[in-house]
Amino acid sequence: MLTAAEVALIVSGVALIGTGATVYEKRLADRREAWWGRTQWALEHTLSDQDTDRTIALLMLDVLQASKSANKDDRRMIGQVAEKFLPSPPPNQNETP
C-alpha cells in the first residue's frame, strides 16, 4: 500500500507532466501564430505596386516555407503563390530549335 507521501509524489509528477505538455502546446501554437502573421504580411506584399516590396515578400515566403512551423499544405500554398508571382525563367539560349 502506498503512503500519503508516495501518493502526493505521484500526483505531483502527473501534474508536472500535464503542465509541461500544456506549456509545450502553447509554445507551438504561439510560434504557429507568429509564423502565420509573417506569412500574411508577405502574401499581402506580393500584390504591392513596388518591385522592392514584392521581391522582399517573395524572399520572405521562401524562408517561411522552409520553417518548421509550416506544414505540407502551407508549403503547397506558398509554392502556388510563388509560381503565380515569380517571372517565368528565360528560355535556355543554348538550345537549338
Sequence and secondary structure as in RCSB ss.txt:
>XXXX:A:sequence
MLTAAEVALIVSGVALIGTGATVYEKRLADRREAWWGRTQWALEHTLSDQDTDRTIALLMLDVLQASKSANKDDR
RMIGQVAEKFLPSPPPNQNETP
>XXXX:A:secstr
   HHHHHHHHHHHHHHHHHHHHHHHHHHHHHHHHHHHHHHHHHHTT S HHHHHHHHHHHHHHHTSTT  HHHH
HHHHHHHHHHS      TT   
